[in-house]
Amino acid sequence: MRKNQTLLCIAILFFGIQPGILANNPETSVAGFFDLEKSGRIIYNFNPGWRYHKGDVDNGESPRLDDSSWRVVSIPHTVELMPAEASGNRNYQGPAWYRKHFVVDQSLTNRDVSLYFEAVMGKSIVYINGRKVKEHIGGYLPFTVSLTDAGVQAGDTCLVAVFADNSDDKGYPPGKPQYTLDFAYHGGIYRDVWMMAKAKVAITDAVEANKVAGGGVFVHYDNISEKSADIFVDTDIRNRDTRSRSVVLLTELCDSEGNVLRSDRKQVRLGPGESKAVKQKMTVENPDLWSPRSPYLYRINSRVLDGNTPLDGGTTRIGIRKAEFRGKDGFYLNGKPYGQLIGANRHQDFAYVGNAVPNSQQWRDAKKLRDAGCEIIRAAHYPQDPAFMDACDELGLFVIVATPGWQYWNKDSEFGRLAQENNRQMIRRDRNHPSVLVWEPILNETRFPLDFSLEALKITKEEYPYPGAPVAAGDLHSEGIADHYDLVYGWPTDEGKVKQSIFTREFGENVDDWYAHNNNNRASRSWGEHPQLVQALSLAQSYGDMFNTTGQFIGGAHWHPFDHQRGYHPDPYFGGIFDAFRQPKYAFQLFKSQVDPEISHPVAETGPMVFIAHEITPFSGSDVVVFSNCDSVRLIVYETDTIVQKVENGVNGIPYVPVVFKDVFDFWEMREYTYVQKNWQKIRFVAEGIIDGKVVATTTKMPSRRSTKLRLYVDHEGTSLVADGSDFVTVVAEVTDDNGNVKRLAKENILFSVEGEGTIIGDAHIGANPRAVEFGSAPVLIRSTKTPGKITVKARVLFEGAHAPTPAEIEIESVAPVREMNYLEEDDDYSGGPGFFDVKRPVEEPMSEEQIRKALDEVERQQTDFGEKHQKK
């Protein structure tokens, strides 16, 4: 039976510990457009109901192939669930097949129907009803498959088959074999797939149209000030009908609430097969200017009309802002000096699922980065998921959009051609985002030739030939950058060497060398209190370096805020301020403490803060470190001693130097209160942040006593769990004492179970369920079904007993998806288990130890060449 469900709702997500909380439902764009009511364009969620086979299979595209034994999965999908720590080239690389049987609704008669793939890792081949219709090379940019051109008609039952291969291939970027790569080529159809139905006369797709500075809708600006701004909207319309058509393009400028501020109509006549770019101009008075601290979004509504009948259309969210890099005078935003731009790099790698991250988690990642005080994200080392870009627009995060590449150059001309094609496509995809500040069109840490860098720069100018275009950036010592590019990657010590403004693309690394990777800024959250503190204090020094400037040096991006897997090293990258599940470390609080307390934001956590980086355990240090952005901190110890210390500003560049209260904690002194006086309630640290003599922030830390119970919370950041079979959310179990204090030294294994409309991602094969407690907590990923409803998550210790911590449970209510889903088959359980490890990985001819070491030596040389040049003290 066919299952096409139209499900619309206003969503409220109820969590057991926060009943009635109103959830955010971030909008999701499709091919650059947000939904516009009565536009004529029809979008189906095409993610559910795919059959999947890991490995190659003969005639995998054939309609006659019996795929009934294949798993049924939802997209985004990873070829293989992996443990949370699976670095060192352990993930599957090789062929995989996806097949989906579906029906094209009869109502789509006389429409052009296509499939829009946001990304498939590596090389892919798409077949419709057994016939090859598309080959795509590259794992980070979208492509479209026309069902109509493949002969599919309304009412047809069809088969789409996708061959995906994430094997190493030096023929296209990034090109670097994964065993020498600092991230991983996690395979699969790992971003969304949409079915789009458009009228014969419709707005084209910016990437598919393949027009320089054209295709789709292109919004650009001029004469921006606080008084007014000119907005130019270029719209590419194509007639795929066999006869000439005369239509009207109606373009509306709306405020964030959808109220129409300006509109423009233009008559357009198109011959059969013809396309035209329609140019319109509107001026807005007293515009709300976009900035990281006030990310105001206008809406451009585009409608193609035949008389009063809507044919096609959609909404483009825009932000009006003027960004300028003024060389030695630094960065200006909306006509004013902005100060330092501080942020982070971002891989989308997530525990267990690799790159297969749903849209809600893309938004949560952006929110957590914004909470950490980040105002710029470098999309390392490839274009990010469209949902993440939408979130950056909404939350106020500038983005450096990077072309796929990492320490590899192939002299074959085809490699360079594909790299430049990636540049064109990423600009066409992302050009309307107000968050896009910089293009990085060169290959990261790569010795490329001069003609490549000059051609890449030329492409950025060709594809965005208007005032206010994002600038192009590259490394100071790379070919052609210092003499020609708009922004230079370098260090504070490079001031005066070039005329451009300077930005550090990656700060924070202090490795002993690039082979061993021993480093005081990398600390697994599981290692506990002291390593996390050492990491945070190390990053404080690196953070401070970003403020050592005379004006020309404008800031930098931390490498890297999220722990993730790597190809070339057995250890995951542990330098994140969050772990791979996005659980915070002390360093997250350190980053928050560096934000001016007077800065406010409509969504992110801002304002005065104070955090005690001490757990009051028998093994905790004698000094108590407090992170705060206040004038001073008052520490009250055991309700008796009161100590006040000033928060120093600007020492070694650090905006708010961590406060160290020396020799405050002594286990034997604490024991006196509990063992002798029997007054354990007094054992607490209270930290008060003080500004202008007033207490503006307070936090309390108590030691955890006996482990007595579990506690659950949902790490949702206010977003809903969408019942589309793909969405997931992290639920965290904490081991606590009677008073709710987390037992950071607990050593338990937590067994999770689910009732209702949810499933658990992963099982014991990958250490997901049961999950070991680390630093007091154990996370689990809860995936929705396609039916909205209640989900009860339960947690207990693996081996129960009279004195074991008591179980806990929490309730989530998933909500209906906004878009109609097109699928025929229900998904299998996504927990993992046998089958996820039953396919032998394709292995190339084994390398000798000498060959491996030689390859790693080359990686080490390149990272040394491009890494930090100054020494830490």
N, C-alpha and C positions, 0 to 999 in steps of 0.2 A: 504494500500500500504506500502511495506517495505521501510524503509529509511536508507540506509547505505551510509554515505557521506564520501568521502575521501577528506580532505581539508588540503592543505599545503600552507604555506605562509611565507613570511618575513614580520614581523609585525611592523607597526608604529601606535602609538596611538596618536590621536590628541585631545587635550583639548583646550577649548575655550580660556583660559588665557595663554596657552603655545603652540601655533601652531607649528607643525612640530617636536615636541620632539621625539627623538628616544627612544623607550621603551625597557626595558629589557624583555627577554623572558626566564626566568629560566627553565632549563631542568628539566623534571620530570622522575624519575626512576620508574620502575615497577618491583616488586619482586627483587630489588637489581640491576637491569640492566637498563642502558640507551640504547636508540635505537641505533642499529648498522646497517648501510645500507647494504642491501643484505646479511643479516645474516641467513635468513630462518625462523626466529621467527616472528610471526604475533601477534600484540597486538591491541585489540579493546577497545575503551572507552565504558564501559558497564554501565555508570552512568545514561543516560537518559531513560525515558519511563517506570518507575516503577509505578504500582498502589499501593496505600497505604491506610491502614485502622488502625486508632488508637483504640485499644481495641482488645479483643479476638473475634473470630468468629468460629463457627463450620465448620469443613472440609475446613479450610482456605487453605489447600494444594491441594485441589481437582481441577482437570482440568474442572470439571463440574460446579464449583462454578461460579455464575454470579457476576463478580467484576466490571461491567460497571459503577456502581455508586461510586466506589472508586476514590479518587483523583489520578491524574497522576503527579508524582513528579520526580525530579532528585536527584541523590546521589552526594555529601554528603547531608544527610537529617537528620533533627532533628524531633523527634516525635511531637514537639509542639513549635511554636514560643512563646517566653515569653517576657515580658517587659524588658527593659535594667536593671532595678533593680527589681529582682525577687528572692531574697535570702530568706532563711527560710523554705526550703523544700516545695516550691510551685510548682516546675516543676512536670510534669507527670511521674509517675513510674508505670509500668505495661506492659502488652503484647501489641504488635503491629504486624501487618502483612504487608509484601511487596510481591507483585507478579509482574512478568514480563514475557510477551509473546514475544518471539524472534525467529529469524530464524538463523540457523547455515549455513553459506554460502557454496554453493556447491563446491567452490574451496578448501575447507578444507578437502577433501577426503584424507584418509590415514594419517591424522594428529591426534595427541592427543589434545583434546580441553578441557580446564578447565576454571573455574571461580576463580579469586583470590580476596578475600575480605581482604582489609587492616585492617579493624576492624568493629565489630558490638558490640554495648554496651550490656554488660551482658551475658545472655545465649541466644544461637540461635540454631535453627534447620533449615536445608536447605532441601528442597524437589525438586526433578526433575520429572516433569510430574506426580506428585502425590505420588512419592515414596521417603521416607526419605533416604537421602544419607549422611548426616553429622550432628552431634551434636557438638557444640563448647561451651566451658565454658571460660569466661573471655572477657573483653571488650576492650583490648588495643593491641592485637597482631594479626597477619594475619593468615588466613587459606585458604586452596585450596579445591575446589570441582571439581572432574573430571566428565565432561559431558560424555566423552568417556566410562568411566567405568560404567556410569549409562545407557548405551545403546543408547546414542544420536549419530546420524550419520549426515554426511554432507547433507545439504538440508532439514533437519527436522525443523518443526515448534514446538517449545518447550515452556514449562512453568517452570520457577523457582519460588518457593515460599519460603519466609524466615519468620520464626517466631522469633521475637526478644523480649526479656523481660529484662528490666532494674530494676526490682523489687529488693528490699533488699534481700540478700541471704548470710548468714554467712558461707556457705559451700565452697566458693572460694574467693581468694583475689580480692579487698581489704577486703571484708567481713563486714566492718563496716556499720551499717544501715545509710542511708543518713541523717536522722534527727540528728545524732551525728557526721556528717562528715564536714570537713572544705572545701569541694568542692562539686560538684554535679555530679550525674550519669546521665547526659543528654543522653537520649535514641536515638535509631535509628541506621540505617546503616550510620554512620557519617563520614566514610572515604571512599575512592574510591573503586570501583569494576571494575575489568578488565577481559576481556576474552582473554585468551592466546591460541594460536595454535602452537604446536611444532611438529617437526618430530618425528618418532618413536625412533630415536637415538638422544638424546638431553641432555643438561646440566640440572641437577636436581635443584630443589629449596632448598635453605639452610634449611629452616624450615621444609618443607614437607618431605625431605629426612630422617630427624631424625637420623643423625649420629653425634657422638661426634667429635667435631672439624672437621667436614666434611660437605658434601653436597654443592651444588652450586659451586661458586668460592670463594676461601679463599686466600687473598693476605696478606702476612706477610713479615717481613724484618729482616735484620741483617747487622752488620758492617756498620752502617750509619755514615757518616762524610761529611764534605764539599767537600771531594775529590771523594767519590764514595759511592754507596749503593748497597747491594744485595737484590734483589726482588724475592720472592718465590711465585709462583702462583699454588695453588692446585685446580684442576677442577674435579668435580664429574660428570661423564657421565653415563647415563643409556640407556640400549637397551630394549625398550618395544615391540620390534618386536618378531615374532614367530620364526625367524631364526637368525643365527649368523650374525654379521655385523663387517666389518673392516672399520674404519674411521680414519681421521687425525684430531688432535686438533692443530689448528694454534692459537698461542697466540702472540699478538703484544703489545709492550710497546710504547706508543705514547706521544708526548708532548701535551700541552694544546690546540694547534692548530690542532692536529690530525696527525702530521708528525710522521712516524714510526721511532723509535730510535733503537729498538731491536725486534727480533722475534724468535720464537722457534716452531718447528713442532714435533709432536709425533704421531706415528702410534698406534692405539688402537684397539684391537680385543675384541669383547664382545659377549658372548653367549646369547641366548634368556633369557630375564628378568634380565640379569646381569648388575651390575654397578661397575665402577672402578674409583678410585681417581688417576688422572694423575698429577704428580709433575714436575714443570718446574722452572728453575732459570735463571734470567737475572741480569746483573750488569749494572748500569748506572753511567757514569763518571760525576763529577761536578754537582751533582743533585741540582735542585732548591728545597730547603727544605721548607716544609709547616710550617707556623706559623700563629698565629692570625693576624699579621700585614702584612704578605705576604702569603696568602693562595693559593699557587700554586698547581694546580691539574694536574697530569698525567692521562692518560687513558690506561686501559688494554682492548684491544679488543680480545674477545674469539670467535673463529669460529670452529664449527664441520663440517668437509667436507667429502663428499663421492666423491672421485676424485676431480673434480673442482666444484662440486655442493654443495652449502651451505645448511646444514641441520638445524643448530641452532646456536645461538650466541647472544652476547650482549656486552655492554661496562660497565666496572666498573671504576668509577673515584676514584683515590687514591691520597693520599698526603704522601710524604716521610718525616718523622720526628722522632726524638728521644727524648722521654719524660722520665725524671727521677725524682723521689721523693727521695731526699738524706737525709731524716730524719732531723736532726738539721741544716743542710746546706740549706734546702729548696728545691725549684723546679727548675730544670734545663731543658732547651729546646735546643735541637741540640747542646749539649755540653757546654752551657753557662747559668749562673744564669739568671733567667727570671724576678725576682722581684715578686710583689704581683699579684695574679690572682683575679680580681674583676669581678663579674658578677651578675646574677640574677637567680631566679627560674622561671619556666614557666608552667602555665596551658594554654590550648588552648581555653578556654572559651571565647566566643565573644558575644557581645550584640545581643539579639534576637534569634540567631541561636544556642546558646550553643556550643557544640563541632563540629558542622557541618561546618567546616572552609575549604574553597577551597585551592588548592595548592598555588595560587598566594598570598593569605593572610598569609599562612605559611611563605612564603619568605619575605613578608613585615614585619611580626612580627620580624623575625631574623634581618632584615635590621634596624629596629627601635632600637632593643636592641644593635646592633653594633654601631649605631649612638650615643647611650647613653654611649659609652665607655665600654660596657660589653665585656669581652673576654672569659667568661665561663658561661654556662647555665646548671643549674640542672633541669633535666626533672622530675619535681615533679607533681604527685607522680606515674608516669607510663611512659612507652615508648611513645615517641612523634610520630607524623605523619611522615612517610618517607620523605615527601616533606620538612618538617622542618629540618630534619637531613641533607638532601641534601643542604639546604640553609646554614646550619652551616658550612659544608665543604667549600662551595663556598665563604662565607663571613668571615671566620676566627673566629669561635666561638667554643671553646672547649665545650664538653658536658659530664655531668655526667648522665649516663643512669640508671634510677631507676626502680626497679621492682614494680608492683602494690602493694600498701599496705599503711595503715594509722591507727595507734593506735589500732590495733586489732590482736589478736591471738586466733585461734581455736585449741584446743587440739586434735581434731579429726585428725588422721594421713593423711587423704585425703587432708585437707587444706594445710598442709605442703608440701605434694607431688605436689599439683598444683602450689604452690609458687615456688618450685624448677624447675618445668617444665617451668614456666614463665621465670625464669632465663636463662635456656638453650635457649629458643626460642628468647629472646631479644638479647642474645649474637650472636646467629647465624644470626639474621636479621641485626644487626648493626656493626658487627666486622670489616668490610672493611672501615668504615668511619674514615678518619683521625681526625675528630673532636672528636671522642670518646676517652676521657682521663681516665675516671673512670667508673667502674661498681658499682652500689649501689644495691647489691643483697639481702639486708635485708629489713624488713618492717619498714617504717618510724615511728619513735616515738613509737615503739612497744616493749613490754617486751616478747621477744621470748626466747626459751630455747637455751642452749649452742650448742646442737647437730644441731639445725637448722642453726645457724650462721656458724658453721664449715663446714657443708655440702654445704652451699651457697658459701663459699670461695673456697672449693674444686672444685665446678662446674666451677667457673670462670677460674681456672687453667686448668681444663680438656678441656674446650671449646676453650681456647686460650693458647695452651701450648708452645708458641714460644717467643723468645726475643722481648721486646718492647710491651708486652701485656698491655692493660689498667689495672690499679690497682683496687683493691676492697676497698671500704670505708664503714665505719659505725660509729655510735656514740661511743664516748669514754667510756661511762658508760653502754653500752649494752653488753650482754653476749658474750665473746670471741673476742671482737673487739681489745682492747688494746694489748692483748697478741699475736694476730695472723694476723690481717689485715694489709694491706699495707699503708693505709692512714686513719687518724682518724679525725672524726668530733669533733671539740671543739672550744675553744676560745683562744685569746691571753694569757689569764691568765693560760692556761693549758700547756704552754711551760715548758719543763723539766719533765713533769709527764709521758711522754711516749717517746719512741725512734723514732717514726714515725713523718713525717711531719703532720701538723695540718691545717685543713680547716674548716671554719664556713659555715655550709650548709644553714643557714637562719639568716640574720642580719637585724636589722632595727625596730624590734617590741618593743613598749613601753607601753603595755596595763596596765591599772590600775589593772585589774585581767582578768582571762580567762573566765569569765562569762559575765561581762558587756561589755568588749572590748572597753572602752573609751581610746583614744590613740591619741597622738599628731603627730604621723607619718601617720595617716590615714585621708585624706581630700578629700571629693568629689570635683571634679572640679567645680560642680555647686555651691559650697559654696563660691567661689570667691577668691579674692586676698589674704586676710589676712590668712585664713586657709591654702591655698596653700603655702604661705611663711613660716608659722610655720612648716608645714610638711617638706619643703625643708631644713630648718635650722636644724630640728631634724635629718633628714637623713644625713646631713653633719657630725654630730657628730658620728653617727653609721658608716658612711663611713670611717671616720678617725680611728675608732677602728681597722679597717682591716689593718692598716699600723703600728700598735704598735707591732713590732716583732723584735726579735734578729736573725731571719732567719728561725726558725723552723715553725713558723706560716706563712702560705703562702697566706692567703686571705679569701674571702668569697663570698657568693651569697645573694643578696638582696631578702627579701620576702616582696612584690612580685611586679613585674613591671606593671602588668595589673590588673585593677579592675575586679572583677569576683564574681559570685554567690556562695553561700555556703549553705550547708544543715542545719547546726546546729545553725545559727544565723539569726535574721530577717534583719540585715544590710548586704548588699554586702561588700566584702572586698574593702575598699577605700584607701588602702595603696599604690596603684600603682603610678608610675611616668607617667602613661598614664591611661585614663579612659577605659571603656569597649569597646569603639569604636576606641581606640588607638589615641585619641586626647591628646596631651601632657599637662602636668601640669608644674608648675614652677620646680618641682623636676627633671624633665627630663633635664632641662637646668643646674641644679645643678650638675647632673651626668656628663654631657658633659664637664662642667668646670673643672672637676677633672682629665682630660686626658692631659698628657704632650703635649704642643703645637707642639713639634718637631716630634711627632708620625704621620706618614702618613698611609693611607690605600687606596687601589685602588677603593673602592666603598663607604665606610662609610664616614660620615661627620667628619672630623678631622681638626686639626690645631688650631691656635689662635682663641679665641672666647670671646665675651662679651655679657651679657644679663642683661637688666634692669628689675628687679622683682618689678615693681611698675606701676600702671595704671593711675595715676594722676586723680583720681576721687575725688569728694567732701568727700569721706569717706576713702581715702587712708591715710596711716600712714605718720608721719612726716619724718621718716628715709627712705632713698632710698637705697635698697640693690642691689648690682650688683654682678653677678657671672662671673668670668673670670679666665682663665689660663695664663694670661699675667703677666709681672713683676709688672705692676701698672696700675691703671685705672684713666683716666681723665674724670671727669663729668662736662659737661658744662650745666648750668642751665639758662634757659630762654635767651640764647644767650649772657648772661652777666657775671655771676659768673662762675669761673673755679676753680675746686677743684681736686687735685691729691692725691691719696692714694695708698700706696704700697699693693700689694697682698701678704699677709703673707703665708709662706709655713711651713707645718709640725706642726702647733699648734694643740695639741691633736691628732696628726697623720694626720690631714686633709691636703691633698696635696696642695690645693689652697683654702684658707679660704675666704668665701664670704666677700665682701667689704661692709661695712655699712657706708654710708654718713649720719651723724647725723643731724637731724633737718633741712633738706634741703627743704622739702615741707610744704607749708602752704596754705590752700585753700584761705584765705583772701588775701594773697599776690598775688596768681594767679588771683584772681578776680579783683585786681587792674589793671592788664594789659587788661583784657577783658571788664570789666564794665566801668572803668574810662578812660583808655587810648585808648580803642577800637583797641587794637593791639593783638588780640588773636593768631596771627601767631607766636609770640615770645614764646608762652607756649610750651616748649619742653625740654626734657632731651636728651643730646647727650653723650653717653659713648664711650670712645676711649680706647682700649687695647694697651698698650705700652710694647714693648720688646726691650731691648738695645737702648732705647731712640727713637725708631721709632714706629709710629702708625701702627699696624698690623691688627686691627679689630675695626669696628665701628658699632654702632647701635643707632637708634633714637626712642624715645617714645614721642608721643603727646597724649593729652587727646582727647577722642572722644566727639564731640559736639552734635549736633542734629542728631538723627537717620533719615537718608534720603533714604537709599537704601540697598538692599541685594547684596551680592557677593557670588559666588559659586567657590569652587575649588575641585579638585579630589585628594584624598589622595592615590595616586597610587604607589609612590616610584619608578616610572619609569617602572612599569610592565604594560603589556597589559591586557585588559579585553577580555577573551577568550570566543568566542561564542559557548559554549558547554552546555548551559542550567543550569550550576552549578556555574560558576564563579560569584563573585560579587566584587564590589569596593565601598568604602565609598565616598560619595559626601557630602561636608560640606557647609552649608549656614551660612554666617556671616552677622550680622547687622552692618552697618558702617555709618559714617557720609559722608559729601561731599568729604572729602579728603581720604577716605578709611580706616580711623581709626576705629577699632572694638569697638562697644559700649558694653563694658563688663557688664553693668547694664541693658541692654535691656531685656524687658519682653514681648516677642512676641511668637506666635505659627506659625510655618511655614508649609504651605501646599505645598507638592511636587506633581509634575505630570511628566509623561514620555511619550515621543513620539518616535516611532521607535523600534529598536530591543533590548528593555530592559524592565524590570518590577521593581516595588518597593517591597522590602521585608518588610512585616508587614503593619498594618494599624492602625486605631484609637483604636482597641481593645487592643493593647499592647503599645499604646503611640508612635507608629512609624511614623504615618502620619495622621493628622498633628503632628509635633514634637515641643515640647517646647524649646525655646532658653535658654541655660545655659552658663553663662560666655561668652556671645556674639555669640554663634554658635549653630547650630542644624544640626546633621548628618542624612543622609538617606543612606540605603544600596540599590545599584542598581545592579540587577541581569541580566545577559545576557540571551538572547534567544539562539536558536541553529542556527540562521542565522546571519552571520557577517554583520555589517552595522552601520549606524549612530544611535546614541541614543541622544535625546535632553532631558535634565533634566531641568525642570522649577521649580522655587520656588517663592512663594508670601506669604505675611502675611495672616493669616486665615480670618481676617476681614479687608477688604480694605477700604480706605477712601482718601480724598483729601490730607491729610498730613501723610498718612501711608508710610513706606519705600517702595520704588518702587521694582517691581519684578526683578528677574534675571534668566538667563538661561545659560546653558553650553552644549557643544556638546562633546560626546565621540564617538569614532569609535571602535567597537569591531572587533576582528580579528578571523580568522578561526582557529580551533584547529589543532594540528599536527596529532593526531591519528584519525583513522576512528571510527565513532560512530555506535554502533549497537543498534537500537531501532525501535519500531513499532508505538508508540503512542506519541502524543504531550503532553507536560506538561500543567497542569492547571495554572492559575494565582497563584503566590506564596505570595500574599499580606497578607494572613491571613483571617480575617473575620469570619463569622459564619462557624462552623465546626471545628475550632481549639480549641474551648472550649466546644464542645457539647458532649464529652465523659466523663462520671463520672469516676474519678480516683478510682482505687482499694484502699480501705482503710482497714488496718488491725484493729483488735480490738483496740479501742481508749485507749491510755495510760492515767493514772491519772496524775495530776500535780506532785504528789510525785514521780512517776516513771520517768517522764520527767526530773525533777530536779536532781534525782539520776544519770540518764544517763549523764546529762550535767556536774555534779560534777566530774564524772569520766574523761570526756574529759578535764576539767579544771586541774585535778590532773596531767594527763599525759603531757599536754602542759607545765605546771609549771615545771615538772621534766626535760623535754627536752629543755626548752626555755633558754633565756639569763639569765646568773647568776650574772651579774654585774649591778650596778645602774647607770643610767644616771644622769648627773649633769645639 
